[in-house]
Amino acid sequence: MTDNFTMPFAGGILDHVETQRSAEELQAFVAKPQARCICFHKGSPALRREGGLKRIHPSELIGRNLIDPGPIFLGLEGDAPIFAASIQNPTDVTIEELFQNLRSAARMLSPQDMALAGRAKSLLDWHFNHRFCSKCGQVSQPKEGGLKRQCPSCETEHFPRVNPVVIMLILSGDKVLLGRGAGWPEGAMSALAGFISPGESMEEAVARETFEEVGIRVKNPRYIFSQPWPWPSQLMMGVICDAESEDVTINKNELEDARWFTREEVQAVYDKSGEAFARLPRFTIAHHLLRHWLET
């Protein structure tokens, strides 16, 4: 990996400004001429025709039908306050064709736009899915520009959650084990992955998930890098580990298939000279884990 490599959806330059979020301060940010808002419809961001996120002044949202929580304050990009909002009617701000699924849009976004869109989508999804107080069941209210929600009944505060996930390359000499889930596109293979359970370390999750999915015991887990992943809001922690055997027993409740691939087969996929499996999109951490393995 190059020294200046930035993991997709990471590397954002926003100052989150978590200490300047009173009602008065937020209103002042909204009123700034350089303030901008990025818009989503059903989880898809609005794009400019030439590529990149479409940005409008927050005042253009006045009178529009916005989904709870309304505009959220993402932070400062230099001296420009940046907001995000989810709109009910896509024609309120632009023509519908410019809203594009974030997975498809990733190839048209700069690293900074990807980081911005990922943060916005994760926060908007959290608000949409946590509108009710988990303690008393009443409708909660967004506070501090979207950094939290608070129940007006029992006053419980609720904060956005990030779900920890391990994603691992399992090695045996010069081979790597990849798997595929049911319903994936033809030829798609990826690193195994799973959520970390309560009371479990990252290393323990790697061992448990690997054994559950393919029946292999692993050792020597090594953390490589991580990635914020906005589907819906996860932190993917990339790990490489060694298999104690190559005997695969596929758990069909977890995977459709799992196979060993040689370094030469993987290199050919990345060189576009082989088709052992479909090359993973560049915005995925699995793509970069495999590339890291090839380069070491």
N, C-alpha and C positions, 0 to 999 in steps of 0.2 A: 504494500500500500504506500502511496506517496505521502510525504509529510503534510501536505496541504489538503489531504482528503477530508471531506466533510460528509458524514453519513446523511443520506436523504431524510428530510423532516427534522434534522438537527441543525445546529449552527445559526439559530435565529439571532438577530442583532437587537431585538426589542429590549428596552428597559421596561420591565413590568410595572414600575412605579407603584409598588404595593403600599407605600406610605402616604400617597397623595390621592385618596379616593373618597373624600367626603363629597356630599351632594354638591357643594359649592365648587369644589375643585373639578369634579367631573363635568359640571356645566361649563366651566371655563375652558376645559379641553374641547368639548363639543363645539364651542363658539369660535375656536381658532380657525382662521381662513385655510390653514394648511391641513386641518383635520381631514382624515379620510376613513371610509368604511368599506370593507369587503362584504359581499352579500352571498348568501347560500340559499338554495332551494332544494329541500329534501336531501340535504347533505352534499349537494354539488355546488361548487363555487362558480361565480360568474367570471368569465374570461373575456379579455379583449380579443378582437378578431386576429390581431397580429401575435397573440400569445401573451401570457402574463395575467395576473389577477386584475380584474376591473375594479377600480377604486372610485368611489363617489364621495361627495361631502355628506356628512350625517344629516344635514338639513334636508336633503332630498328624500329622506325617509319619513318626514313629517306627514301624518295622515295616511300612511301606508299600513297595511295589515301585517304586523310583525308577530312572529311566534315567540312565546315566552322563552327567554327573558327580555326580549327586545334587544336593542344594541348593547353589546358588552365591550368594555374597554380593554383592549389587548395590551396596550402600553405605548411607549414613545419610540418612534423611529427617527432618531435625531431630534428635531423639534416638532415633528408631526405626530399628533395623537392618532392612533390607529384603533378603529372599532371594527366589530363584526356583528352581523345580524342575519337571522334566518327569516326569509319573507314567505308569505303565504302564496302570493300571486307573482309568478316570475315576470310578468309583463309590467309590473310596477316600476322596475328600474332599467330593464333592458329587454331585448327580444329573447324569447325562450331558448332559442338554439344556442345561445352563448353560455348557458349553464351546462357544465360538463362534469361527469363523474370524476372524482379526484384521482382515482387510479389511472384513468385515461388521460387526465389533464397533466399528470406529473411530468410527462415528456416535454410539455410546453412551458414549464415553470422553471424559473431560476431557483438555485438553492435557497435564497432568501424568501422567495414567494412560497416555496414548498414548506419551509419552516413556519411561515405565517399562516398558511392555509391549514396546516396540521394542528397548530395550537388552537386556531379558531374552531375547527371542526370538533376537536376533542371537548372543548369547553361548551360549545353549543349542544352537542350530543348529551353531555352530562346534565345540563339544565333541563333538556327535553325529557330525559328519563328519570329525573329526580325532582319532579315538581311537588311531590307530596312528602310531608314530614314523615320520616321512618319511625318516629317515636309516638306521635299521636294521630297521624293520618291527615292532618289539615294541609291545605295548599300553602306551600312556603313561598317566600318572596326573595327575588335576587337582591343582593346587597353588594356594596363596594365595587360597582361596575362589573359585576359578574364573577367576582372572586369567591363568592360564597352565596348560600341561601340561608334564610332564617325563618323559622316558623313564628307567625304572629300570635299563635295560641300558647305554645309552651316555651317559646323563645330559644329552642334548640338551634344551634348553628350547624350547617352542613357544608362540607368543603369538597371540591372536586377530587375524584379518586383516579389513581393511575394503577392499572393492573399489571403486576410483574409476571413476565413470561420468559422462560428459558428456551433458546433455540440452539441446537447443538449439531455440530459435525462429528460423527462417530467414525473414527479411523481404525484401520487395521493395516499396518505397513503402508503401502502406497495405494490403498483403496479407501473409499469413503462410502458410507451407507446413506442413501437417500430414499425418501418415501413419498407417497401420494395419497391424498384424501379422496374419498368418494365424490364423484361429480366434477373433479378438476378437469381442465382442458386436456385434450389428448397429448400425451408425451410429457406433461408437466411432472416434475419431480423436485423435491425440496428437502431441506434439512428438517429433522424431526423437531417438534416444539411442544410445549405444554405450560400451563399455568402453575405458578408456585402455590402450594397449599399453605394454610396457616400453620405456624410452628415449624416450617421447613426452610432450610438454607437453599441457596441457589444450587450448590453442589448436590445436595440430596434430591432436589427436584430433577436434575439432569439424570441421576441414576434411576430414580423411580419411573419417570416418564419413558426412558429408553427401555427399561425392562417391561413395562406395561405394554408398550406398543410393538416391540420386536423381540422380546424375550432374551435380550443380551445384557450381560453385566458389563459395566464400564468402570474405568479407573482414570486417574490423572486428569481431572477436569481443569481446563485453563480458560479463564475469562479473556476474551479478545476485545470486544467493543459492544456498545449498546445502540439502540435506536428507538426514539419515540415513534409510536405507530398509531395513527388516529382511527383505527377500526376496532372498537370505538375509541379507547384511550388506554394504550398499553405501553409498557417499557420492555422492549425486546432485548434480552441480555444474551449476547452471542458467546458460545462456549465451544471449545474443541476438547474431545476426550478420546480415550483409547478403548477399543473393544477387547474383552477377554476371549471372545470367540467370534467366528463368522457365521454361526448357526442361527439363522433368522426364523423366528416363529411369529408370523404376522397376526396381530389382534385385529380381526376384521371389523370389530366395533370402532376401531380407531383409524385404521389405514386400509386402503384398497390394495396397495402393493408397496413393497420395499425391496431394494436391490443394492448390491455392491457395484461400484463403478471404479475403474482404475484411474489413476492420475492422467494417463494418456487420453482416456475417453472424455474426462472432464475438460482437459485442455483443448481437445478438438471441438467441443461444444463452444467454448469461449473464443476459439479462433475461427468459428463458423466453418470448420472443415469436417465436422462430424455431427451426427444427429442421434447420439445415444439417448438424449432427453432434450426437452425444450429449455433453452437458456432462460433463466429467471430474469424478470424485469430489473433494471438497474436501481429502481427505488426501493428494492427489498434488501433487508439485512442478509438474507440467505445468499443472494447474489454476491455480496461482498465478502461473506465468510468463505465461500468457495474460491473467490479470487485471492483472498489472503492465503488460503492453503496452497494454491498453485504457486504463489510467489515466495513461499518459505521453504 
